[in-house]
């Protein structure tokens, strides 16, 4: 039983947070690897492309943290818009795996928004 000061998080929001965390971890790992590859190949060959992809992955990682904080604050519409932008960038520049995970999270927002709209009058979820 929750107290009135405790905000209960919908299960869909928890699922979205988990997916975005997975995407952020993958973006960080891919970013570090691509930056290392870019630096090494920059010395030998022109490795600017992996370096740019690595930086984009690090930027995706930072924005995933912002998306998580938006979901935790209950700003689901803003989080959905931000997820859409970084999902597209993830597909194009961050790696197809990151884009797919963010796509799954993006699809889950519809369920979450529907649930929040139907339960908002009861005060169960904010």
C-alpha positions as CSV (number, residue, x, y, z in Angstrom):
1,X,0.0,0.0,0.0
2,X,1.5,3.3,-1.0
3,X,1.3,6.5,0.9
4,X,-0.1,9.7,-0.7
5,X,3.4,11.2,-1.1
6,X,4.7,8.2,-2.9
7,X,4.2,8.2,-6.7
8,X,3.6,4.8,-8.1
9,X,5.3,4.2,-11.4
10,X,3.3,2.4,-14.1
11,X,4.8,-1.0,-15.3
12,X,5.0,0.4,-18.8
13,X,7.2,3.2,-17.5
14,X,9.5,0.7,-15.8
15,X,9.8,-1.2,-19.1
16,X,10.6,1.9,-21.0
17,X,13.3,2.9,-18.4
18,X,14.8,-0.6,-18.7
19,X,14.9,-0.4,-22.5
20,X,16.4,3.0,-22.6
21,X,19.0,2.0,-20.0
22,X,20.0,-1.0,-22.2
23,X,20.2,1.3,-25.2
24,X,22.3,3.8,-23.3
25,X,24.8,1.1,-22.1
26,X,25.1,-0.2,-25.7
27,X,25.6,3.4,-27.0
28,X,28.3,4.0,-24.4
29,X,30.1,0.7,-25.2
30,X,29.8,1.3,-29.0
31,X,30.9,4.9,-28.5
32,X,34.0,4.0,-26.6
33,X,34.9,1.2,-29.1
34,X,34.4,3.5,-32.1
35,X,36.4,6.4,-30.6
36,X,39.3,4.0,-29.9
37,X,39.1,2.6,-33.4
38,X,38.8,6.1,-34.8
39,X,41.9,7.3,-32.9
40,X,43.9,4.3,-33.9
41,X,42.9,4.5,-37.6
42,X,43.4,8.3,-37.5
43,X,47.1,7.7,-36.9
44,X,47.4,5.1,-39.6
45,X,44.6,5.9,-42.1
46,X,41.9,8.6,-42.2
47,X,39.8,7.3,-39.3
48,X,37.5,10.3,-38.9
49,X,34.3,8.3,-39.7
50,X,34.6,5.9,-36.7
51,X,35.5,8.8,-34.5
52,X,32.4,10.7,-35.5
53,X,30.2,7.6,-35.0
54,X,31.8,7.2,-31.6
55,X,31.0,10.8,-30.6
56,X,27.4,10.4,-31.8
57,X,27.1,7.2,-29.6
58,X,28.3,9.1,-26.6
59,X,25.7,11.9,-27.3
60,X,23.0,9.2,-27.6
61,X,24.2,7.8,-24.2
62,X,23.8,11.3,-22.6
63,X,20.4,11.9,-24.1
64,X,19.2,8.4,-22.9
65,X,20.0,9.6,-19.4
66,X,17.8,12.6,-20.0
67,X,15.0,10.4,-21.4
68,X,15.1,8.3,-18.3
69,X,14.8,11.3,-16.0
70,X,11.9,12.6,-18.0
71,X,10.1,9.3,-17.6
72,X,10.9,9.2,-13.9
73,X,9.4,12.7,-13.6
74,X,6.2,11.6,-15.4
75,X,6.8,13.8,-18.5
76,X,5.9,11.0,-20.9
77,X,5.1,13.1,-23.9
78,X,8.4,15.0,-23.8
79,X,10.2,11.7,-23.3
80,X,8.4,10.1,-26.2
81,X,9.4,13.0,-28.5
82,X,13.0,12.9,-27.4
83,X,13.1,9.1,-27.8
84,X,11.8,9.5,-31.4
85,X,14.6,11.9,-32.3
86,X,17.3,9.8,-30.8
87,X,15.8,6.6,-32.2
88,X,16.2,8.0,-35.7
89,X,19.7,9.2,-35.0
90,X,20.4,5.8,-33.5
91,X,19.3,4.0,-36.6
92,X,21.3,6.2,-38.9
93,X,24.5,6.9,-37.0
94,X,24.5,5.0,-33.7
95,X,24.1,1.4,-34.8
96,X,21.0,-0.5,-35.8
97,X,20.8,-2.3,-32.4
98,X,20.5,0.9,-30.5
99,X,17.9,2.2,-32.9
100,X,15.8,-1.0,-32.6
101,X,15.9,-0.9,-28.8
102,X,14.8,2.7,-28.8
103,X,12.1,1.8,-31.3
104,X,10.7,-0.8,-28.9
105,X,10.7,1.8,-26.1
106,X,9.0,4.3,-28.4
107,X,6.2,1.9,-29.2
108,X,5.7,1.2,-25.4
109,X,4.9,4.9,-24.9
110,X,1.5,4.5,-26.5
111,X,0.5,1.9,-23.9
112,X,1.9,4.1,-21.2
113,X,0.1,7.3,-22.3
114,X,-3.2,5.4,-22.8
115,X,-2.9,4.0,-19.3
116,X,-2.0,7.3,-17.7
117,X,-4.9,9.0,-19.5
118,X,-7.4,6.4,-18.3
119,X,-6.1,6.3,-14.7
120,X,-5.4,10.0,-14.2
121,X,-8.9,10.9,-12.8
122,X,-8.4,8.2,-10.0
123,X,-5.1,9.7,-9.0
124,X,-3.3,6.3,-9.2
125,X,-0.6,7.4,-11.6
126,X,0.8,10.8,-12.4
